[in-house]
Amino acid sequence: MAAIALLAVRFAQGWIYWGGGTRRFIYGPQKLDPAGHWMAYKFQTAMPGALLGTNHLISYLLHHFTLLYIGVIAFSAIEMIAGFMLIAGLMTRLAAVASIGLSTVLMLMFGWQGATCIDEWTMASANFAMGITLFLAGSGAYSLDNYLLRKNSALGERTWFQWLGGSQPLPLSAKGFKRLGLALFWISVVWIVGTYSYYRGSVITPFHGGPVSPAKHHLSLSNAVILKDGSLRFQAYLDAGTPADPSHILRIELLRSEDGRVVETWDTRALAELPKKSFQNDYPYQQFSAHRFGIVAGVGAKAMIILPPIQAAPLAEGPYLLRVTSVNDHVWTAPVRPVQ
């Protein structure tokens, strides 16, 4: 009865990863084509909210194309192969462990995303628990593991087959199995509840939108400075928001900090006419660029932006403030250093 009951779980877990891999290798190969809008763009959107230092790993890979491409191909291949193995019930426990690893990586990198709910976290946490269940229980009924065992009963004596396959119980005593099962259960509880609390609260703290908002774009501004020729240079990083939509900057202003008086304004038209050289993007995928409605950027984009020289001359002594306004009327500011 337990073997029959697990069939739907094994199939669903397998199909999720089989579908992810085949979409890239078979049905949507453009996702692996570096000449187009490939997986690197999606990968970069995960960077702002990635946990446990994986944001630095993503940044490193984005700067090293060969390693990035190998990583995307390897991840997709593991998804497809592990998914097929689960569907077929072939080396089921090995495939289940692979699915646990994939779920963990997805949780760390993409778990914060989801504009209305934490969609990526929900999928990854469910897959994490399903992988543990399949590792402990094995393939259940109607599996290639069972077929191989019937064809070669000697496999049943092989420790490696007992641990990697799924047609037999794990080679543990009842007490050992209970300890392992409970240990994996508590790992699941801590991991799933802990990440949920971090992303949304609602455990021991009130609900919150997450340290990194998956719905509202946020722009971090830094290193703003007026150059000798009167141009304004600053660094911008779109470090929050939904990756489904870009953010649009409609207006940038230079203000006197003391009284808030606007010294210079770069309106939508001026921003839309900025040349490509005005944007020194850190990454070749999600980028800041001029658009007919000002400046556009996708989540994860980071760039040094240089604005045309300030017309008001000579500039009085500072301090000055940079103010950036988006199409949603969101405003971000940063102090501006004196003329360099």
DOVO-640831 format. One record per residue (C-alpha): residue in three letters; x, y, z. Coordinates in nm, 2 decimals, padded with zeros to 4 digits. Layout:
BEGIN
<pt "ALA" <X Y Z>>
...
# end
This chain:
BEGIN
<pt "MET" <00.00 00.00 00.00>>
<pt "ALA" <00.28 00.24 00.08>>
<pt "ALA" <00.46 00.16 -00.25>>
<pt "ILE" <00.14 00.24 -00.45>>
<pt "ALA" <00.08 00.55 -00.24>>
<pt "LEU" <00.43 00.69 -00.33>>
<pt "LEU" <00.38 00.66 -00.70>>
<pt "ALA" <00.22 01.00 -00.74>>
<pt "VAL" <00.49 01.17 -00.53>>
<pt "ARG" <00.77 01.00 -00.73>>
<pt "PHE" <00.61 01.09 -01.06>>
<pt "ALA" <00.54 01.45 -00.96>>
<pt "GLN" <00.90 01.51 -00.83>>
<pt "GLY" <01.04 01.35 -01.14>>
<pt "TRP" <00.83 01.54 -01.38>>
<pt "ILE" <00.91 01.88 -01.22>>
<pt "TYR" <01.28 01.83 -01.28>>
<pt "TRP" <01.24 01.65 -01.61>>
<pt "GLY" <01.03 01.94 -01.73>>
<pt "GLY" <01.29 02.19 -01.62>>
<pt "GLY" <01.57 02.02 -01.80>>
<pt "THR" <01.38 01.93 -02.12>>
<pt "ARG" <01.25 02.28 -02.16>>
<pt "ARG" <01.61 02.40 -02.21>>
<pt "PHE" <01.76 02.10 -02.40>>
<pt "ILE" <01.46 02.01 -02.62>>
<pt "TYR" <01.16 02.24 -02.62>>
<pt "GLY" <01.32 02.58 -02.56>>
<pt "PRO" <01.69 02.55 -02.66>>
<pt "GLN" <01.71 02.93 -02.68>>
<pt "LYS" <01.73 02.93 -02.30>>
<pt "LEU" <02.08 02.79 -02.35>>
<pt "ASP" <02.18 03.01 -02.64>>
<pt "PRO" <02.42 03.28 -02.51>>
<pt "ALA" <02.35 03.48 -02.82>>
<pt "GLY" <01.99 03.54 -02.70>>
<pt "HIS" <01.80 03.60 -02.38>>
<pt "TRP" <01.93 03.29 -02.21>>
<pt "MET" <01.94 03.15 -01.86>>
<pt "ALA" <02.21 03.40 -01.74>>
<pt "TYR" <01.95 03.68 -01.74>>
<pt "LYS" <01.72 03.47 -01.50>>
<pt "PHE" <02.03 03.37 -01.30>>
<pt "GLN" <02.12 03.74 -01.24>>
<pt "THR" <01.78 03.83 -01.11>>
<pt "ALA" <01.84 03.59 -00.82>>
<pt "MET" <02.15 03.78 -00.70>>
<pt "PRO" <01.99 04.05 -00.48>>
<pt "GLY" <01.82 03.81 -00.24>>
<pt "ALA" <02.04 03.50 -00.26>>
<pt "LEU" <02.13 03.36 00.08>>
<pt "LEU" <02.45 03.23 00.25>>
<pt "GLY" <02.69 03.41 00.01>>
<pt "THR" <02.55 03.26 -00.30>>
<pt "ASN" <02.50 03.61 -00.43>>
<pt "HIS" <02.88 03.64 -00.45>>
<pt "LEU" <02.90 03.31 -00.63>>
<pt "ILE" <02.64 03.43 -00.88>>
<pt "SER" <02.84 03.76 -00.93>>
<pt "TYR" <03.16 03.56 -00.98>>
<pt "LEU" <03.00 03.33 -01.24>>
<pt "LEU" <02.84 03.63 -01.43>>
<pt "HIS" <03.19 03.76 -01.47>>
<pt "HIS" <03.33 03.43 -01.60>>
<pt "PHE" <03.13 03.31 -01.90>>
<pt "THR" <03.29 02.97 -01.93>>
<pt "LEU" <03.22 02.87 -01.57>>
<pt "LEU" <02.87 03.02 -01.60>>
<pt "TYR" <02.78 02.83 -01.91>>
<pt "ILE" <02.92 02.50 -01.77>>
<pt "GLY" <02.72 02.56 -01.45>>
<pt "VAL" <02.39 02.63 -01.64>>
<pt "ILE" <02.44 02.32 -01.86>>
<pt "ALA" <02.53 02.10 -01.56>>
<pt "PHE" <02.24 02.21 -01.35>>
<pt "SER" <02.00 02.16 -01.64>>
<pt "ALA" <02.14 01.82 -01.72>>
<pt "ILE" <02.12 01.70 -01.36>>
<pt "GLU" <01.75 01.82 -01.35>>
<pt "MET" <01.67 01.63 -01.67>>
<pt "ILE" <01.85 01.31 -01.58>>
<pt "ALA" <01.74 01.30 -01.21>>
<pt "GLY" <01.38 01.37 -01.33>>
<pt "PHE" <01.39 01.08 -01.57>>
<pt "MET" <01.53 00.85 -01.31>>
<pt "LEU" <01.26 00.94 -01.06>>
<pt "ILE" <00.98 00.89 -01.32>>
<pt "ALA" <01.12 00.55 -01.42>>
<pt "GLY" <01.22 00.45 -01.06>>
<pt "LEU" <01.58 00.39 -01.17>>
<pt "MET" <01.85 00.44 -00.89>>
<pt "THR" <01.57 00.61 -00.71>>
<pt "ARG" <01.75 00.71 -00.39>>
<pt "LEU" <02.04 00.86 -00.59>>
<pt "ALA" <01.80 01.06 -00.79>>
<pt "ALA" <01.61 01.17 -00.48>>
<pt "VAL" <01.94 01.30 -00.32>>
<pt "ALA" <02.01 01.49 -00.65>>
<pt "SER" <01.66 01.65 -00.62>>
<pt "ILE" <01.73 01.75 -00.26>>
<pt "GLY" <02.05 01.92 -00.38>>
<pt "LEU" <01.87 02.10 -00.66>>
<pt "SER" <01.59 02.21 -00.42>>
<pt "THR" <01.85 02.35 -00.18>>
<pt "VAL" <02.03 02.55 -00.45>>
<pt "LEU" <01.70 02.68 -00.58>>
<pt "MET" <01.59 02.78 -00.22>>
<pt "LEU" <01.92 02.96 -00.16>>
<pt "MET" <01.92 03.15 -00.48>>
<pt "PHE" <01.56 03.20 -00.59>>
<pt "GLY" <01.36 03.14 -00.26>>
<pt "TRP" <01.30 03.51 -00.20>>
<pt "GLN" <01.12 03.57 -00.53>>
<pt "GLY" <00.74 03.58 -00.58>>
<pt "ALA" <00.55 03.90 -00.62>>
<pt "THR" <00.22 03.78 -00.45>>
<pt "CYS" <00.36 03.49 -00.24>>
<pt "ILE" <00.70 03.33 -00.22>>
<pt "ASP" <00.65 03.11 -00.52>>
<pt "GLU" <01.01 02.98 -00.56>>
<pt "TRP" <01.03 02.90 -00.19>>
<pt "THR" <00.71 02.71 -00.20>>
<pt "MET" <00.82 02.49 -00.49>>
<pt "ALA" <01.17 02.43 -00.35>>
<pt "SER" <01.06 02.35 00.00>>
<pt "ALA" <00.80 02.10 -00.12>>
<pt "ASN" <01.06 01.94 -00.35>>
<pt "PHE" <01.30 01.93 -00.06>>
<pt "ALA" <01.06 01.73 00.16>>
<pt "MET" <00.95 01.51 -00.13>>
<pt "GLY" <01.31 01.42 -00.20>>
<pt "ILE" <01.37 01.32 00.16>>
<pt "THR" <01.06 01.10 00.15>>
<pt "LEU" <01.17 00.92 -00.17>>
<pt "PHE" <01.52 00.87 -00.03>>
<pt "LEU" <01.39 00.71 00.28>>
<pt "ALA" <01.11 00.50 00.12>>
<pt "GLY" <01.26 00.42 -00.21>>
<pt "SER" <01.09 00.38 -00.55>>
<pt "GLY" <00.78 00.20 -00.44>>
<pt "ALA" <00.59 00.00 -00.70>>
<pt "TYR" <00.63 -00.01 -01.08>>
<pt "SER" <01.00 00.09 -01.10>>
<pt "LEU" <01.30 -00.01 -01.30>>
<pt "ASP" <01.48 -00.08 -00.97>>
<pt "ASN" <01.23 -00.36 -00.90>>
<pt "TYR" <01.27 -00.49 -01.26>>
<pt "LEU" <01.65 -00.50 -01.22>>
<pt "LEU" <01.62 -00.68 -00.89>>
<pt "ARG" <01.39 -00.94 -01.04>>
<pt "LYS" <01.63 -01.00 -01.33>>
<pt "ASN" <01.94 -01.02 -01.10>>
<pt "SER" <01.85 -01.11 -00.75>>
<pt "ALA" <02.22 -01.08 -00.65>>
<pt "LEU" <02.17 -00.70 -00.66>>
<pt "GLY" <01.97 -00.73 -00.34>>
<pt "GLU" <02.29 -00.83 -00.16>>
<pt "ARG" <02.49 -00.53 -00.28>>
<pt "THR" <02.51 -00.25 -00.03>>
<pt "TRP" <02.55 00.01 -00.30>>
<pt "PHE" <02.23 -00.10 -00.47>>
<pt "GLN" <02.04 -00.09 -00.14>>
<pt "TRP" <02.16 00.27 -00.08>>
<pt "LEU" <02.13 00.40 -00.44>>
<pt "GLY" <01.84 00.20 -00.57>>
<pt "GLY" <01.49 00.19 -00.43>>
<pt "SER" <01.34 -00.15 -00.45>>
<pt "GLN" <01.44 -00.25 -00.10>>
<pt "PRO" <01.45 -00.09 00.25>>
<pt "LEU" <01.77 00.09 00.35>>
<pt "PRO" <02.03 -00.15 00.50>>
<pt "LEU" <01.96 -00.02 00.85>>
<pt "SER" <01.81 -00.16 01.17>>
<pt "ALA" <01.47 -00.04 01.27>>
<pt "LYS" <01.63 00.18 01.53>>
<pt "GLY" <01.89 00.32 01.28>>
<pt "PHE" <01.62 00.39 01.02>>
<pt "LYS" <01.41 00.58 01.28>>
<pt "ARG" <01.71 00.79 01.38>>
<pt "LEU" <01.79 00.87 01.02>>
<pt "GLY" <01.43 00.95 00.94>>
<pt "LEU" <01.38 01.18 01.24>>
<pt "ALA" <01.72 01.35 01.18>>
<pt "LEU" <01.61 01.43 00.82>>
<pt "PHE" <01.26 01.54 00.95>>
<pt "TRP" <01.41 01.79 01.19>>
<pt "ILE" <01.65 01.92 00.92>>
<pt "SER" <01.34 01.98 00.70>>
<pt "VAL" <01.16 02.16 00.98>>
<pt "VAL" <01.45 02.39 01.07>>
<pt "TRP" <01.53 02.46 00.70>>
<pt "ILE" <01.18 02.52 00.58>>
<pt "VAL" <01.04 02.71 00.88>>
<pt "GLY" <01.37 02.90 00.92>>
<pt "THR" <01.38 03.03 00.56>>
<pt "TYR" <01.00 03.10 00.57>>
<pt "SER" <01.05 03.31 00.88>>
<pt "TYR" <01.35 03.49 00.72>>
<pt "TYR" <01.16 03.57 00.40>>
<pt "ARG" <00.81 03.65 00.55>>
<pt "GLY" <00.81 03.63 00.93>>
<pt "SER" <00.48 03.50 01.05>>
<pt "VAL" <00.65 03.25 01.28>>
<pt "ILE" <00.77 03.45 01.59>>
<pt "THR" <00.75 03.79 01.42>>
<pt "PRO" <00.47 03.97 01.23>>
<pt "PHE" <00.44 03.92 00.86>>
<pt "HIS" <00.68 04.13 00.65>>
<pt "GLY" <00.77 04.16 00.29>>
<pt "GLY" <01.11 04.02 00.32>>
<pt "PRO" <01.46 04.17 00.36>>
<pt "VAL" <01.46 04.19 -00.02>>
<pt "SER" <01.12 04.28 -00.17>>
<pt "PRO" <01.01 04.05 -00.45>>
<pt "ALA" <00.74 04.30 -00.56>>
<pt "LYS" <00.87 04.66 -00.52>>
<pt "HIS" <01.18 04.77 -00.71>>
<pt "HIS" <01.45 04.92 -00.51>>
<pt "LEU" <01.75 05.12 -00.63>>
<pt "SER" <02.07 05.14 -00.43>>
<pt "LEU" <02.27 05.46 -00.52>>
<pt "SER" <02.64 05.51 -00.42>>
<pt "ASN" <02.96 05.68 -00.52>>
<pt "ALA" <02.79 05.98 -00.66>>
<pt "VAL" <03.04 06.25 -00.76>>
<pt "ILE" <03.06 06.56 -00.97>>
<pt "LEU" <03.35 06.54 -01.21>>
<pt "LYS" <03.57 06.82 -01.33>>
<pt "ASP" <03.39 06.87 -01.66>>
<pt "GLY" <03.06 06.91 -01.47>>
<pt "SER" <02.92 06.57 -01.54>>
<pt "LEU" <02.76 06.36 -01.27>>
<pt "ARG" <02.87 06.00 -01.21>>
<pt "PHE" <02.71 05.75 -00.97>>
<pt "GLN" <02.66 05.38 -00.93>>
<pt "ALA" <02.32 05.22 -00.94>>
<pt "TYR" <02.21 04.87 -00.84>>
<pt "LEU" <01.86 04.75 -00.89>>
<pt "ASP" <01.86 04.52 -00.58>>
<pt "ALA" <01.49 04.43 -00.53>>
<pt "GLY" <01.16 04.39 -00.72>>
<pt "THR" <00.99 04.15 -00.95>>
<pt "PRO" <01.21 04.01 -01.23>>
<pt "ALA" <00.91 03.99 -01.45>>
<pt "ASP" <00.91 04.37 -01.51>>
<pt "PRO" <01.19 04.62 -01.55>>
<pt "SER" <01.22 04.94 -01.36>>
<pt "HIS" <01.20 05.27 -01.54>>
<pt "ILE" <01.38 05.59 -01.43>>
<pt "LEU" <01.20 05.90 -01.55>>
<pt "ARG" <01.39 06.18 -01.38>>
<pt "ILE" <01.72 06.25 -01.21>>
<pt "GLU" <01.79 06.57 -01.01>>
<pt "LEU" <02.08 06.73 -00.83>>
<pt "LEU" <01.97 06.92 -00.52>>
<pt "ARG" <02.14 07.14 -00.26>>
<pt "SER" <02.12 06.94 00.06>>
<pt "GLU" <02.07 07.25 00.28>>
<pt "ASP" <01.75 07.39 00.13>>
<pt "GLY" <01.64 07.12 -00.12>>
<pt "ARG" <01.67 07.36 -00.41>>
<pt "VAL" <01.70 07.18 -00.75>>
<pt "VAL" <02.02 07.27 -00.92>>
<pt "GLU" <01.99 07.05 -01.23>>
<pt "THR" <01.73 06.82 -01.38>>
<pt "TRP" <01.78 06.54 -01.63>>
<pt "ASP" <01.43 06.48 -01.75>>
<pt "THR" <01.29 06.18 -01.94>>
<pt "ARG" <01.40 06.31 -02.28>>
<pt "ALA" <01.75 06.38 -02.16>>
<pt "LEU" <01.78 06.03 -02.01>>
<pt "ALA" <01.64 05.87 -02.32>>
<pt "GLU" <01.91 06.04 -02.53>>
<pt "LEU" <02.20 05.92 -02.32>>
<pt "PRO" <02.46 05.74 -02.54>>
<pt "LYS" <02.56 05.38 -02.47>>
<pt "LYS" <02.90 05.50 -02.32>>
<pt "SER" <02.71 05.67 -02.04>>
<pt "PHE" <02.64 05.32 -01.89>>
<pt "GLN" <02.93 05.12 -01.76>>
<pt "ASN" <02.75 04.80 -01.67>>
<pt "ASP" <02.90 04.54 -01.44>>
<pt "TYR" <02.74 04.25 -01.61>>
<pt "PRO" <02.66 04.17 -01.98>>
<pt "TYR" <02.31 04.04 -01.91>>
<pt "GLN" <02.06 04.25 -01.70>>
<pt "GLN" <02.18 04.61 -01.77>>
<pt "PHE" <02.09 04.97 -01.73>>
<pt "SER" <02.03 05.14 -02.07>>
<pt "ALA" <01.86 05.44 -02.23>>
<pt "HIS" <01.50 05.38 -02.32>>
<pt "ARG" <01.23 05.60 -02.49>>
<pt "PHE" <01.08 05.65 -02.14>>
<pt "GLY" <01.41 05.74 -01.97>>
<pt "ILE" <01.64 05.47 -01.83>>
<pt "VAL" <01.54 05.10 -01.80>>
<pt "ALA" <01.70 04.82 -01.59>>
<pt "GLY" <01.62 04.46 -01.49>>
<pt "VAL" <01.65 04.32 -01.14>>
<pt "GLY" <02.02 04.25 -01.06>>
<pt "ALA" <02.15 04.52 -01.30>>
<pt "LYS" <02.44 04.72 -01.17>>
<pt "ALA" <02.62 05.00 -01.35>>
<pt "MET" <02.82 05.32 -01.32>>
<pt "ILE" <02.61 05.59 -01.49>>
<pt "ILE" <02.75 05.92 -01.62>>
<pt "LEU" <02.51 06.21 -01.68>>
<pt "PRO" <02.58 06.51 -01.91>>
<pt "PRO" <02.75 06.82 -01.76>>
<pt "ILE" <02.55 07.03 -01.53>>
<pt "GLN" <02.44 07.36 -01.69>>
<pt "ALA" <02.43 07.57 -01.38>>
<pt "ALA" <02.77 07.72 -01.34>>
<pt "PRO" <02.96 07.79 -01.14>>
<pt "LEU" <02.84 07.55 -00.88>>
<pt "ALA" <02.82 07.68 -00.52>>
<pt "GLU" <02.98 07.49 -00.25>>
<pt "GLY" <02.79 07.18 -00.15>>
<pt "PRO" <02.68 06.96 00.00>>
<pt "TYR" <02.46 06.82 -00.28>>
<pt "LEU" <02.20 06.54 -00.31>>
<pt "LEU" <02.12 06.30 -00.59>>
<pt "ARG" <01.75 06.22 -00.64>>
<pt "VAL" <01.62 05.95 -00.87>>
<pt "THR" <01.25 05.91 -00.95>>
<pt "SER" <01.10 05.60 -01.12>>
<pt "VAL" <00.78 05.57 -01.32>>
<pt "ASN" <00.60 05.45 -01.01>>
<pt "ASP" <00.70 05.77 -00.83>>
<pt "HIS" <00.94 05.58 -00.61>>
<pt "VAL" <01.23 05.81 -00.50>>
<pt "TRP" <01.58 05.72 -00.40>>
<pt "THR" <01.86 05.96 -00.29>>
<pt "ALA" <02.23 05.96 -00.23>>
<pt "PRO" <02.48 06.22 -00.11>>
<pt "VAL" <02.71 06.37 -00.38>>
<pt "ARG" <03.08 06.42 -00.32>>
<pt "PRO" <03.24 06.75 -00.40>>
<pt "VAL" <03.38 06.82 -00.75>>
<pt "GLN" <03.67 06.59 -00.83>>
# end
